[in-house]
Amino acid sequence: MDSRLNDSVLRRRLLRGAGAALGASIVLPRWAHAQAAPGGPAVPPSTITQPPRDFSARGAPTTYFTDPDVLTVDPAFDGLRQPNAPIQRLWTGALWSEGPAWNSVGRFLVWSDIPNNRQLRWSEDDGHVSVFRAPSNNSNGNSFDYQGRQLSCEHLTRRVVRYELDGSATVLASSFNGKRLNSPNDIVPHPDGSYWFTDPPYGAQLYEGTVDAAGGPANKAGRLNPKLGQPPEIGSYRRELPTAVYRLDKSGTLTQVAGEDLVPDPNGLCFSPDFKKLYVVSTGQGPGDTIAGGKGDMHVFDVGTDNKLHNGKLFSNFMIDGVKCGPDGVRADVDGNLWCSSNAGRSVGYSGVTVWTPQGRLIGRIRLPEVCGNVCFGGPKRNRLFMAASQSLYAVYTATQGAAPA
């Protein structure tokens, strides 16, 4: 047995022994109580064990039939989790990972490292990670449309672009009604050739883009210089629009489908498998906001034949066991279940992924040692869930498939 495992078992035994000796005078944190029933078998290594599980290639293998950090909350999840499939950390070294998207033809994953102003690529054949595009204009959300073209939301330039099959780039949207977009965040394709994307203000900060020009809502005092370190054309933008969700049809016409009165600070979004519903995440107040901001929840709308949203309602407030598991990115599987990234802050064991039925019932969780920003399904069979989490990229095989191109 690995000496580290021996040490871990010994520490747990000492902890249990100390707790028994001191009785109620010791108050253990919630995660410690959750590790195992008294007198039960040894606890699998997980995100909440002490010392924490090592997800790297140097860490001990997961020898248990089901990964201890893939949790069934409702029996409905048992048919979606893949037995004997471990969570793997594929790579680490980013500053803030976002926007994972799977390329089916090239069999690689592309994702954004926003503060480092680059896109990264993980190749399935050998697990190699390389810089895919730099600079990326602080890109955030990525996707591939039904023709295999990459779509990217750029914070720095406050626009949406498409990379054509010949290698050229097309600016799809940069303004609405003559006013510059805020900072497009996430984008999804529709079979009718349209693209739907969100436009919150999170890119109007030095770390993930650039602030407004002097006097703008995100730089009112004008002390910050938005031109420093940027190409000459950058630095003149200032926030002009409220946050919103947009639809860009294949003719190039841009339409607002939801304003901040319906979904303040819209972030991640996805369609149901039949494209009759649109799910939109609403996150907290952003730079230059004059509104209270979102509440870290998700809303669902019916998509009418007129491509307008109807019957909006709250899908979930993402309170789990009294912990706010704030969503960011979301993807649907073929049965319409929603796989949502989770940001639980310092609540150890609640960051990662939460899984919900189309009716809004929590059925499963995936625990990661880092806050998760976004997810997508990929792999040749589209049955592998990729998780862009803070500084790292994780993956786990599932027993289902993603509903649409990622």
Phi, psi and omega in degrees: 000141179302137182298329179294324177291320176302315180298319181295315179298318180297317180297320179294320178296319178296320179297316178296320180295319179294322180295321180293323183288321185268346177062221187288355180289343177256126177251109182273146176297162186303321184293330180291319178296333186278356189288317183196153174289145180305130178078004182279184181290168178302143185275133176298150177294134182214181180295341186250002174284162176239118000289159183296156177300140176265109183277352186284174179297341179278345184286161178296142179292154175276107186264002183272155187296324174237140182300132183294347180254011169252106193252130172273120175264325179227141182307337179300337181282340184299330179279355181254333180277147182260114177301148175064024178245112182277151167290132180237135170272112185279331184192151172218155181139006177271175172259317173207108183275136181207168167059047178291141179212138185259129175263111186291325183284312181280347181054055175217161177250135174245140176211166185260138166249089196300306184296330179279001174057050182207158168250141182247156179230129173253122181265131184291329187297320182226006179073015182284139176248131180222164175285122184270319181208124178209129358287158180250007186059039180051049181298150177245262184289142175230157174200167172241134182276187186285354173256006178082016180267139182281135175248137181223140175259121185254124177287312188299313182270354177056055183206170174247132181234159175232133177264116186284166183292341177270003178096351178280167180239141179240130173280116183274320182205133176224347182210163176222125183054038177081004181244141184295141175295161181285289175190088181312140193243308183219151186215143177224142178272156176240146180301339180281003178095357179272163175236138179243133182214160179256155182221073173277185184255017192292342179281353181275054177214153184299325186290327186238012181175244172202152182286172176296160168299159183310132180093347178289163184304329180264009179202053188299319182283342178074015180282336180271137182259107184287352183270343185298126177076009186245160173301159186299334182279351182266141175127353182258355183283147170215152185296131181233345189239151167289165178289152186194169171247136184236156171237125177252112181279171187291348176274350181100003179280127181258128181233136174279124182255342177206128176266178182287352172290332178266316181221093178292139180049062180294142186233254179289155178207156174199158176267156166289162183303330180266004178062021178266350178227147175238128177256132182227125177279140177241114184251184192287176184303137181247176180302130178081001180295138171252001177255169182292337182092173180285173185248017181068047181227188179223141180245153179233140182230150168278137178261114183281168177295344177270008182063023174255156182266138182225161171054044179295141177206162178289127177277311177197151174267357174061033169269119182233120182054034180080007181248134177279112180257070189303127178279162176221288175260158182209143174220152180255147171266180187293342177265002178089004175290147184254125178253111189243135174294154185231127174244101180254016178061234182267011177279091186302133178095357181244349173279150181139249182219139170245146184236131188229148172285164177300340179274358177090022178262127178290128181237341182200163177219150172237120183267131176236156179278006180223156173298135181258131182266322184197163184221162168201158174268144180201200187087161182305328181260003183054036181245014180246128180267119176261137186233113176273109190232108176050255184265359192226169174239126180242162176207151174210139176284146178239177178257017178226184181230152174293151189276340187207168175307141185271000000 
